[in-house]
Amino acid sequence: MERIVTQYAEGGFVVFDPDIDESILNTALEKLEPKHLAVKDDRIQDAWRDVDAVRQIAIAPKVLDVLRTLYRREPIPFQTLNFKLGTQQRTHSDSMHFHSIPQRFMCGVWVALEDVRNDNGPLHYYPGSHKLPFYDLSDIGIRATSAKSLDEAYGKTYPKYADFLSDMIEAQDLKKAVLNMKKGHAIIWAANLLHGGEKILTPGSTRYSQVTHYFFQDCVYYTPLQSDMPLDKLYLRQITNIITGEKVANKYIDEYIKQDNEGYAMRITIPTAVRRIGGLILKPFRKLLGR
């Protein structure tokens, strides 16, 4: 375990065998195949809800034990993504999609459901990049809430963010690593580790895999891609703990945030006209009090 902790601290990732029974992996593949045929972009989100093998991978005891050691808080698996093909995704940081207060209490665990090779679209990552600052959209001159929908955010805002990361990688002279991995092995990566998907070199080749995203207890969970914190626009996530099946309340330091739905934090505001009327009504009383 000492090796895992040291490598994770220095590199922002660790590769290990999570000891998931191969029968669970095979059952996941079998149950998910009809779903892969039914989707357009090959991404199946939250299959844990109706495929128990996907849930078992997400709550694998060894994975949870390692996360407890690394973060010293109870892990909360809250989302699964299953893939048949390599994503060929541009380099990004999960922190733009999932972030927390306090910062960095989030990570991803990627499990190979078949052998991953150079030719079938392996994962790439930049060791040590997790130590870079977290860059909010405001840091690169973008107002997140100018996007009217999540589709618009991904279509217009997100490419500008990916371009920024590409320029930063070149400026910082970061070195890319490519991950080949045996079926059943896993990689944990820190929230801010820069990573993406390599090109598929052999047409038609599959790269079955599962990603589970984890938050940790007693945090605020939000989406930076849709948040402008200086404008008091914080897009809160409403997450469900895959272990228990129960919703998890956002907690800021020692107080729970009372909000049942995902979206911008609730605020009670008094319209300007009402405030002005209130001021006129109180004006005579202020004079009597000499204020």
N, C-alpha and C positions, 0 to 999 in steps of 0.2 A: 504493500500500500504506500510505503514511503516513496517508491519510484513513481507511482501514479501522481501523488501530490506534487512532487518536485517537477515532473514533466508538465503537468497542467499549469502550474504557476509560471513556468518559464516559457512554454510554447503556446499555451492556450488551448491545448487539445491533449487527448490521450487515447490510444488504441488498446483494446483489451478484449478478452473473451468473456462475455457476460453469462456464459453457462446456460444458455437457453436451449432446451431440448429440441433436437432437430425435427421431431414430430410436430412441434408447435409451429416452426417455420414453414414446414410443408403444408400444414393445414391452412395457414394464412394464405399461402400461394394458391391453394385450391379454391378457397372460399372467395378470394378477391378476383379471380380471373373473369367471372361474368361482369363484375363491376368495371374492370379495366376496359372491357369491350364496349361498355355503355357510355363511357365518358370521352370527351373530345380532347382534353389536354393531358390525359394520362395521370392526372393528380387526383387521388381519392382522399378526401379530407374526412377525418373523424370516423373511419370505419370501425373503430373500437366500440361504437355504440351497438353494432349488430354482428360483429365478427369477434368472437371471444378470443381467438388466437392473436388477433391484433392487440387486444387489450392485455393479454398475457405478456406479449413482448414489451408493451409500454410500462408494465408494472413488475418487470423481472426483478427478483429480490436482490441480485448482485448489483444491478444498475442502481437501484435505490440506495443500497449501502454505500456504494462509491460516491454518489452524489451527496449523501449525508456527510461523509468525510470531507469532501471538497468544499462544501458550502456551510457546514455547521448549522444548517437549518433543514427542516423537513421538506423534501421535494414534493412538488405538486405537478404530476403529468396532466396537461390540459388540452393537448392537441396531437393527433396523429396524421401523418401524410404517408400515403403508400404510392410507390412508383413502379411501373413496369419497364420504363426506359430511362436512360440518363437524361437529366434535365437540360444540360447544355446552358445552364443559367449563368448570367453575368456575375462577376464577383460582387458580393454584398455582405452586409453585417445583419444578423438577425435582430440586432438592437433597434433597427429602424422599424421593424414590424412588431416586436414585443420588447417592452422595456419596463423597468420597475423603479419605484422609489422605496428604499435606497437603490442606487444604480447597480446593475450587473447581476442581480439575482435572477438570472435566466440562463438556460443553456439548451443545446440540442443534442440528442443522442441518435446516431444514424446506424442502423443495423443492416448488414448485407444479407439479403435473402437468397443470393447466389454469388458465386465468385465474381469479384470486380477486377477488371483488367484494364490495360491501357486503351484497348480498342472499343470498349462498350460504355464509354462515357463516365469515367471515374470522377470522384470528387477531387477538387483542388482546393488548397488553402494556403495561407501565408503565416507560417509559424512566427509567433511573437507579436502579430498585429493586434492582438487583444489588448495590448498595453497602450495602444494609441488612445487619445481622447475619444469619447463618444461625440460624434458630430450630428447635431440636430439640424433639421432643414433650415432653421433660421441662421445657422452658422454659414450656410452657403447661399444666403440671400433668397430663400424661397419661403413664401407664406403657405403653410400646409393647408390651412382652411380655405384657401382660394379654390381648391378643387371641390366641385359640387357633389361628387360621389366617389366611392372607393375605386370604381373603374377609371374615372378621370385621374385619380391620384396615381394609379399604376400606369396609365397610358401616357401622362404628360409629366407629372412630377418625378416619378421614380427613375426614368431614364436620365434626368439631370443629376440625380443623386449618384447613379452608377457611373456617370462620366466624371463626377468629382472624385469618386474613389479610384478610378483608373488613373487620373492625374496624380493623386496622392501616392499611390503605389509606386509610380515612376519617380516622383520627387523623393520619396523615402528610400528608394532602391530596395524594396522588399523582394524577397526571393520566394517564388512559388514552389510548392510541393504537391505531388500528385499521389493519391492514395489508391493502392491496390490492396484488396482485402479478401480473405477467405469467407465463404458463406458462414453465417452465424457470428462473425466477429463484429465489433462495434467501435465507433469513435464518439467520444464526447467532445464537443467544442464549446468554448465560452461564448457568451452572447455577442461580444464585440469582435470575435475572430473573423477576419475576412475570408470568404470561401465562395465557391461556385461549382459549376459542372463543366467538365472537359467535353470536347467534341466527340461524337460517336463516329469512330473510324471504320467500323464494320457495319454497313447498312443492314438493318433488320435485327441486329443483336439486342438482346434484352439486358436490363440491369435492375432486377427486382430488388427493392429496398424499402425500408420503413424508417421514417424520421418521427421521433416523438419530441415535442417541446415541453420543457419543464420551467415553471416558476418555483418560488420558494415561499414558505409561510411568512405571514405578517408583513406584507408589502402592499404598495399600490401598483396595480397592473394596468398599463396603458399602451396606446399605439402612437408612437411619434410621427408616423406618416400622416396622421390625421390631427395632430395636436400643434397648437401655438401657445405654449405656456406663458409667454409675456403678455398675451391677450386674454389670459385666464380661460383658455380653450384646451382642456385636457380631456382627450377621448379615452374614457375608462373602459377597460375590458371586463366582461362578466364571464369568468372562467368556471369550468366544472372540473373537479378533481376526479380523474379517471379511476383512481383507487377506490373512492367511496361513492362516486356517482352524484355527489352533492356539490352545489354551488359554493364558491369561496368568496367571502366578503373582502373588499379592498380595505386595508388597514393602514392608516397614516400614523406612525409612531405608536401612540397608545389609544387611538380612537378609530373605530370602524366607520367607514363612509356609508351612509344610508342611501344606497342607490341600487335598485333592483334590475335595471336594464342597462345594456351596453350603450355607450354614447357619451356625450359631453357631461361633465359633472354638473349636477343640478345646482342652480343658483336662484335665489329669490331676489328679484330686482323690482324696485319701485319706479314706475314710469316717471319721466321728467315732469309731465303735467301735474301728476299727483303730488310730487314733491313741492312744486311751486304753490299749489293750492294750500298744502299744509303749511308752507312758509307764511303765506298771507294770513292764515287763521291764527298762527302763533305770534304774529308780529306785535299786536297790542299787548300781549302778556310779556313779551320781551322788554317793551318800553317800561311797563310797570316795575319790572325787575331791574331796570337800568342796564340792560344788555343790548 
